[in-house]
């Protein structure tokens, strides 16, 4: 770092993979008054812009593309400055700008002001300049591109792919528009993995932030896992908002069986009492809501979602989400072949994503229930199939800490030689169309392969939904609609009926590595 009053300010412009220096825009003249002395700055007081603020997934950070050129003072929201200088950022995502810069000119004052210049109205040029008050400073950096991840094993590739599609989500414009318009009643439909649950969750977070109580309604046994997951995420959000000094509302989980009609009156009484003359805020994932219930509760704010078009209430606003968001193309190509999409048209087909995918994803792995050592009519009854699945999981080094190199081409230093996260047993889900016993061949084969495996019972739904236990769960697929795992093992069966769709109900749960075990090629 050089400190020279005669050196002109420079900015970094991202072009390809290199950093080029160009004269700084004349938005802020060099002769401008020192903001630290004359108070010519704006205070950044929004905690969402603090690098110390930890957003709870999938709570989005606020977009900074509305900042105008000028001086901004970070105050106590940013951590103390460090010496030697360390830059973190910029990181540019769709219509969002996140910038943190820790740099000191030989001092330790955490309240130094800094300058943020944004070229273009919506960050279209990716031009960013940062300077602390004091003498003009030149910082030389190798590159301003996002980090490139170098993986050396299939297991590392599976983990990183799953993170790309679950850890950080960039919404499509139609989803952002929904959250901005926020109609009181909305039904969201579309094929699996298009962001229906994400939209419901973000709307519920906004209701909580406004101080409303939010009721997460599970309308049938098939929706309980998804609704339990939403409820737990909302509880985490409330804790985060409270720690930030916000007084949010509270989430509540209600479970009914509205398919048979027995619980309709109970649901009506519970929700009417919750409304008690005021407004009622409800989200329902994988919903099969009763028309009578919807018409009898006044001042209702209800957002519901289902992949089945026929579940849309009559007269409601319906939003169709069809662009893949949560699964790589390798998985989408399998799911889109389901007959309920291609033949019966009960579920809308996928549309083009419109933006480049992170990756095509790991190729689908296919294992076959045939040959020497295999027994039973189906893979679920075969010990050998269980051993082969266990062998494949071991090849992914699940539960084994690996080593990969993250080659950073941004302003951060290279983190080569670090120990990255790896696949955990809780990242794996084995799905079958019916009930599975603890003594089934698949379970015994996994146990013989030293895989920590458990068969989900009714009391385990919260554990499965929150991934609390680090085990491989074997589950009836229709009971985990809405949940997603990095590795999904689908146990195929020739006797699937109309109401069970292995591609739609099972394979769509996968965000990275799909494994299909079938009877024949």
C-alpha positions in Angstrom: 0.0 0.0 0.0 1.3 3.5 -0.9 0.3 6.7 0.7 1.0 9.7 -1.4 -1.0 13.0 -1.5 0.0 13.5 -5.1 -1.3 10.1 -6.4 -4.6 10.3 -8.2 -7.4 8.2 -7.0 -8.0 5.1 -9.0 -10.8 2.5 -9.2 -11.0 -1.1 -10.1 -13.1 -2.1 -13.1 -14.1 -5.8 -13.5 -13.3 -6.9 -17.0 -13.0 -10.6 -17.5 -10.7 -12.1 -14.9 -8.3 -9.1 -14.5 -8.3 -5.9 -12.6 -7.7 -2.7 -14.7 -7.1 0.7 -13.3 -8.8 3.7 -14.8 -9.1 7.4 -13.7 -11.8 7.8 -11.1 -15.1 9.3 -12.2 -15.3 13.0 -11.4 -18.4 12.4 -9.2 -16.4 13.4 -6.1 -13.7 15.9 -6.8 -10.3 15.7 -5.2 -10.8 19.2 -3.9 -14.0 18.2 -2.0 -14.0 19.0 1.7 -12.7 16.3 3.9 -15.9 14.6 5.2 -14.2 13.5 8.4 -13.7 17.2 9.3 -16.8 18.9 7.8 -19.3 16.1 8.3 -19.9 15.8 4.6 -21.1 12.2 4.7 -24.1 10.0 5.3 -24.4 7.5 8.1 -25.1 3.9 7.2 -27.3 2.7 10.1 -29.0 -0.3 8.5 -27.7 -3.3 10.3 -28.3 -5.4 7.1 -25.3 -3.7 5.6 -23.0 -4.7 8.4 -20.5 -7.5 7.8 -21.1 -8.5 11.4 -24.8 -9.1 10.7 -25.5 -12.8 10.1 -28.7 -13.3 8.0 -30.6 -16.5 8.6 -31.2 -18.4 5.5 -33.1 -17.6 3.3 -33.4 -14.1 4.7 -31.9 -11.8 2.0 -29.6 -9.0 2.6 -30.9 -5.6 1.6 -29.9 -4.4 -1.9 -27.4 -1.6 -1.9 -28.0 -0.6 -5.5 -29.9 2.5 -4.2 -26.8 4.1 -2.8 -25.8 7.3 -4.5 -22.2 8.4 -5.0 -20.6 10.1 -2.0 -19.1 9.5 1.4 -20.6 7.1 3.9 -19.7 6.6 7.5 -20.0 3.0 8.8 -20.2 3.9 12.5 -20.2 0.9 14.9 -22.0 -1.4 12.5 -18.7 -2.5 10.9 -16.0 -4.4 12.7 -12.8 -2.7 13.7 -10.4 -2.0 10.9 -7.3 -4.1 10.5 -3.7 -3.7 9.6 -2.4 -5.0 7.2 -5.2 -4.1 4.8 -7.7 -6.8 3.9 -10.4 -6.4 1.3 -13.6 -8.5 1.3 -15.6 -7.9 -1.9 -17.0 -6.6 -3.9 -19.5 -9.4 -4.5 -22.0 -8.6 -7.2 -25.2 -10.6 -7.6 -28.5 -10.0 -9.4 -29.6 -6.5 -8.6 -27.7 -6.6 -5.4 -24.4 -5.1 -4.2 -22.6 -6.3 -1.1 -19.4 -4.4 -0.3 -17.2 -4.7 2.8 -13.7 -3.1 3.0 -11.4 -3.3 6.0 -8.4 -1.0 5.6 -6.5 1.3 7.8 -4.0 4.0 7.1 -1.9 3.2 10.2 -4.7 3.9 12.6 -7.3 1.9 14.4 -10.4 4.2 14.4 -13.4 2.0 13.5 -15.5 5.0 12.5 -13.4 6.2 9.6 -15.6 7.3 6.7 -15.2 5.7 3.3 -16.4 6.5 -0.2 -18.6 4.2 -2.4 -18.9 5.1 -6.1 -21.4 3.2 -8.2 -21.2 3.5 -12.0 -24.6 2.9 -13.7 -28.0 3.0 -12.2 -28.2 -0.8 -11.4 -24.6 -1.8 -11.1 -24.6 -2.8 -14.8 -20.9 -1.8 -15.1 -19.7 -3.5 -11.9 -17.6 -0.5 -11.2 -16.8 0.1 -7.5 -14.3 2.3 -5.8 -13.5 2.4 -2.1 -11.3 5.0 -0.3 -10.9 6.0 3.3 -10.6 9.6 4.3 -7.0 10.7 4.5 -4.3 10.8 1.8 -5.0 9.3 -1.5 -4.4 5.5 -1.5 -3.5 3.0 -4.2 -4.2 -0.7 -3.5 -3.0 -3.3 -6.0 -5.0 -6.5 -6.2 -4.7 -9.5 -8.4 -8.3 -9.8 -9.6 -11.9 -8.8 -8.8 -13.7 -12.0 -9.9 -15.6 -14.3 -7.6 -13.6 -17.2 -6.1 -13.0 -20.2 -8.2 -13.4 -23.5 -6.4 -11.0 -26.3 -7.3 -12.5 -29.7 -6.3 -10.6 -33.0 -6.6 -13.2 -35.6 -5.7 -16.8 -36.3 -6.6 -17.9 -35.8 -3.0 -16.5 -32.3 -3.0 -18.3 -31.6 -6.3 -21.5 -32.9 -4.9 -21.2 -30.7 -1.7 -20.4 -27.5 -3.7 -23.2 -28.1 -6.2 -25.7 -28.5 -3.4 -24.4 -25.2 -1.8 -24.8 -23.4 -5.1 -28.5 -24.3 -5.3 -29.4 -23.9 -1.6 -27.0 -21.7 0.4 -27.3 -18.6 -1.7 -30.4 -18.0 -3.8 -30.9 -15.2 -6.3 -34.6 -14.8 -6.9 -36.0 -14.3 -10.4 -37.8 -11.0 -11.2 -41.2 -12.5 -11.1 -40.6 -13.8 -7.6 -39.3 -10.4 -6.4 -42.4 -8.8 -8.0 -44.7 -11.0 -6.0 -43.0 -10.0 -2.7 -43.2 -6.3 -3.6 -46.9 -6.4 -4.6 -47.8 -8.8 -1.7 -51.5 -9.6 -2.6 -53.4 -10.8 0.5 -54.3 -14.1 -1.0 -52.1 -15.9 -3.4 -51.7 -19.5 -4.7 -48.3 -20.4 -6.1 -47.9 -23.4 -8.4 -45.3 -24.9 -10.7 -43.0 -27.9 -10.9 -40.8 -28.9 -8.0 -37.7 -26.7 -7.2 -38.9 -23.5 -8.7 -38.9 -21.4 -5.5 -42.5 -21.8 -4.3 -41.5 -22.5 -0.7 -38.9 -19.8 -0.8 -41.5 -17.2 -1.7 -43.8 -18.3 1.1 -41.0 -18.2 3.6 -39.9 -14.7 2.6 -43.5 -13.4 2.7 -43.9 -14.9 6.2 -40.6 -13.2 7.3 -42.0 -9.9 6.2 -45.2 -10.4 8.1 -43.3 -11.3 11.2 -41.1 -8.2 10.8 -44.3 -6.1 10.8 -45.3 -7.7 14.1 -48.0 -10.1 12.9 -48.5 -13.6 14.2 -48.0 -16.1 11.3 -49.7 -19.4 11.2 -48.0 -22.2 9.3 -50.8 -24.6 8.3 -50.2 -28.2 7.3 -53.3 -29.4 5.6 -52.4 -33.1 5.2 -49.8 -35.6 6.3 -47.8 -35.1 3.1 -47.3 -31.4 3.8 -46.2 -31.8 7.5 -42.5 -32.1 6.8 -42.4 -29.0 4.6 -44.5 -27.0 7.0 -42.4 -28.1 10.0 -39.3 -26.9 8.1 -40.9 -23.5 7.4 -41.9 -23.2 11.1 -38.4 -23.9 12.3 -36.9 -21.4 9.9 -39.3 -18.8 11.1 -38.4 -19.4 14.7 -34.7 -18.8 13.8 -35.7 -15.6 12.0 -37.5 -14.4 15.1 -34.5 -15.0 17.3 -32.3 -13.1 14.8 -34.7 -10.1 14.6 -35.0 -10.0 18.4 -31.2 -9.9 18.8 -31.2 -7.0 16.3 -33.6 -5.0 18.5 -36.7 -5.7 16.4 -39.9 -6.9 18.1 -41.4 -9.3 15.6 -44.5 -11.4 15.7 -44.5 -15.1 16.5 -44.9 -18.2 14.2 -47.3 -21.0 15.0 -47.6 -24.5 13.5 -51.0 -26.0 13.0 -51.6 -29.5 11.7 -54.8 -30.8 10.1 -56.1 -33.4 7.7 -58.3 -31.5 5.4 -58.3 -34.1 2.7 -60.8 -36.3 4.5 -62.8 -33.3 5.8 -62.8 -34.4 9.4 -60.6 -31.5 10.5 -62.2 -28.8 8.5 -64.5 -27.5 11.3 -61.6 -27.7 13.8 -59.3 -25.7 11.5 -62.1 -23.1 11.0 -62.6 -22.7 14.7 -58.8 -22.5 15.4 -58.1 -19.9 12.7 -61.2 -17.9 13.6 -60.2 -17.7 17.2 -56.6 -16.7 16.1 -58.1 -13.9 14.0 -60.3 -12.7 16.8 -61.7 -9.7 14.9 -58.4 -8.8 13.3 -56.4 -9.9 10.3 -55.1 -13.5 10.0 -51.7 -14.3 8.4 -51.3 -17.9 7.1 -48.9 -19.8 4.9 -49.5 -23.3 3.7 -47.0 -25.3 1.7 -48.0 -28.4 -0.3 -51.5 -27.2 0.3 -54.9 -28.9 -0.3 -57.0 -26.3 1.3 -60.8 -26.6 1.6 -62.8 -24.0 -0.2 -65.2 -23.7 2.7 -62.4 -22.8 5.1 -61.1 -20.1 2.8 -64.5 -18.4 2.5 -65.4 -18.5 6.2 -62.3 -16.8 7.7 -62.6 -13.0 7.2 -59.7 -10.6 6.7 -57.5 -13.5 5.6 -53.9 -13.1 4.4 -53.0 -16.5 3.0 -50.2 -17.6 0.7 -50.4 -21.2 -0.3 -48.3 -23.4 -2.7 -48.6 -26.7 -4.5 -47.2 -28.2 -7.6 -50.6 -29.4 -8.6 -52.6 -26.8 -10.6 -56.0 -28.2 -9.6 -55.4 -27.3 -5.9 -55.7 -23.6 -6.8 -58.8 -22.0 -5.1 -61.4 -20.6 -7.4 -61.1 -16.8 -7.9 -57.7 -16.4 -6.3 -54.7 -14.8 -7.8 -52.5 -17.7 -9.1 -48.8 -17.2 -9.8 -47.0 -19.8 -12.0 -43.3 -20.4 -11.2 -41.7 -22.6 -13.8 -38.0 -21.7 -13.9 -35.7 -24.2 -12.1 -34.2 -22.6 -9.1 -33.2 -25.3 -6.6 -31.8 -28.2 -8.6 -29.1 -28.5 -11.3 -30.0 -29.4 -14.9 -29.0 -33.1 -14.4 -31.8 -33.5 -11.9 -34.3 -31.4 -13.7 -33.9 -33.5 -16.8 -35.1 -36.5 -14.8 -37.9 -34.8 -13.0 -39.4 -33.3 -16.2 -40.1 -36.8 -17.6 -42.7 -37.5 -15.0 -46.1 -38.4 -16.6 -48.0 -35.9 -14.4 -46.0 -33.3 -16.3 -45.7 -34.8 -19.8 -49.0 -36.7 -20.1 -51.6 -35.8 -17.5 -50.6 -32.2 -17.3 -51.5 -32.0 -13.6 -48.2 -30.1 -13.1 -46.8 -27.4 -15.3 -43.7 -28.2 -17.3 -40.4 -26.4 -16.6 -39.5 -23.4 -18.7 -36.0 -22.2 -19.6 -34.0 -20.8 -16.7 -33.1 -17.7 -18.7 -29.8 -17.3 -16.9 -26.7 -19.6 -16.8 -26.8 -22.4 -14.3 -24.0 -22.7 -11.7 -23.2 -26.2 -13.1 -24.9 -29.1 -14.9 -24.5 -31.0 -11.7 -23.0 -34.5 -11.0 -24.3 -37.1 -13.5 -27.1 -39.3 -12.3 -25.8 -42.6 -10.8 -27.8 -45.7 -11.6 -27.6 -49.0 -9.7 -29.5 -52.1 -10.7 -31.2 -54.8 -8.7 -30.0 -57.8 -10.7 -27.2 -60.3 -10.9 -25.4 -62.5 -8.3 -26.1 -61.8 -4.7 -29.3 -59.9 -5.2 -32.5 -61.1 -3.6 -36.1 -60.1 -3.2 -38.5 -58.6 -5.7 -37.5 -55.0 -5.2 -34.3 -53.0 -4.3 -35.9 -52.1 -0.9 -35.8 -55.9 0.1 -32.3 -56.5 -1.1 -29.3 -56.5 1.2 -26.9 -56.4 -1.7 -28.6 -53.2 -3.0 -28.1 -51.7 0.4 -24.4 -52.6 0.4 -24.0 -51.1 -3.0 -25.7 -47.9 -2.0 -23.5 -47.8 1.1 -20.4 -48.3 -1.1 -21.4 -45.4 -3.3 -21.9 -43.1 -0.3 -18.5 -44.0 1.0 -17.0 -43.2 -2.4 -18.4 -39.6 -1.9 -16.5 -39.6 1.4 -19.7 -38.7 3.3 -18.8 -37.8 6.9 -15.0 -37.7 6.1 -13.4 -34.2 6.2 -11.7 -33.6 2.9 -9.3 -31.0 1.5 -10.0 -28.8 -1.4 -8.5 -25.5 -2.6 -10.5 -22.4 -3.0 -8.5 -20.3 -5.5 -9.5 -16.8 -4.8 -9.3 -14.3 -7.6 -10.9 -11.5 -5.6 -9.5 -9.1 -3.2 -9.3 -11.8 -0.5 -6.2 -13.9 0.0 -5.9 -17.5 -1.3 -7.3 -20.0 1.2 -5.5 -23.0 -0.2 -4.9 -25.9 2.2 -7.9 -25.1 4.3 -10.3 -27.8 5.5 -13.6 -27.2 3.7 -17.0 -28.5 4.7 -17.8 -31.9 3.5 -20.9 -34.0 2.9 -22.6 -35.2 6.1 -24.8 -38.2 6.6 -27.7 -35.7 7.2 -27.3 -34.6 3.6 -28.5 -38.0 2.3 -32.1 -39.2 2.0 -33.2 -42.6 0.8 -36.8 -42.6 -0.5 -39.3 -45.4 -1.2 -42.9 -45.3 -2.2 -44.2 -47.2 0.8 -43.4 -48.0 4.4 -40.0 -49.4 5.2 -39.2 -51.6 8.2 -36.0 -51.6 10.2 -35.4 -55.1 9.1 -35.7 -54.5 5.3 -32.9 -55.6 3.1 -31.9 -52.1 2.2 -31.6 -51.0 5.8 -29.6 -54.1 6.8 -27.3 -53.6 3.8 -26.6 -50.0 4.7 -25.9 -51.0 8.3 -23.5 -53.7 7.1 -21.8 -51.0 5.1 -21.3 -49.0 8.3 -23.8 -46.3 7.3 -25.6 -44.6 10.2 -29.2 -45.2 9.0 -32.6 -44.7 10.6 -36.2 -45.4 9.3 -38.5 -42.4 9.8 -41.4 -42.9 12.2 -44.2 -40.5 12.8 -42.4 -38.9 15.8 -39.3 -38.3 13.7 -40.8 -35.7 11.4 -39.2 -32.7 13.1 -35.8 -34.4 13.2 -36.0 -35.2 9.5 -37.3 -31.7 8.6 -34.5 -29.9 10.5 -31.8 -32.4 9.8 -31.0 -32.4 13.5 -29.5 -36.0 13.6 -26.5 -36.7 11.5 -27.9 -39.9 10.0 -29.2 -41.2 6.7 -33.0 -41.3 6.8 -35.0 -43.9 4.9 -38.4 -42.4 4.3 -41.6 -42.8 2.4 -41.2 -40.2 -0.3 -44.6 -38.7 -0.2 -44.1 -37.7 3.4 -41.1 -35.4 2.7 -42.5 -33.2 -0.1 -40.9 -29.8 0.1 -37.7 -31.0 1.8 -34.4 -31.0 -0.1 -31.1 -32.9 0.3 -27.8 -32.8 -1.6 -27.9 -36.6 -2.1 -31.2 -38.5 -2.8 -31.3 -42.2 -3.3 -34.5 -43.2 -5.1 -35.6 -46.8 -4.7 -37.6 -47.6 -7.9 -40.4 -50.0 -8.1 -42.5 -51.3 -11.0 -45.7 -51.2 -9.0 -46.0 -47.5 -8.7 -49.7 -46.4 -8.8 -51.1 -43.3 -10.3 -50.9 -41.4 -7.0 -47.2 -41.9 -6.6 -44.8 -40.3 -9.0 -41.2 -41.3 -8.4 -39.7 -38.4 -10.4 -42.1 -35.8 -9.1 -42.2 -36.9 -5.5 -38.7 -38.4 -5.0 -36.1 -37.3 -7.5 -37.2 -33.7 -7.2 -36.0 -33.6 -3.6 -32.4 -33.6 -4.9 -30.2 -30.5 -5.1 -27.0 -32.2 -6.3 -26.4 -36.0 -6.6 -29.3 -38.2 -7.7 -29.0 -42.0 -7.3 -31.6 -44.3 -8.9 -31.8 -48.0 -7.8 -34.0 -49.9 -10.2 -34.8 -53.5 -11.2 -33.5 -53.4 -14.7 -31.7 -51.3 -17.3 
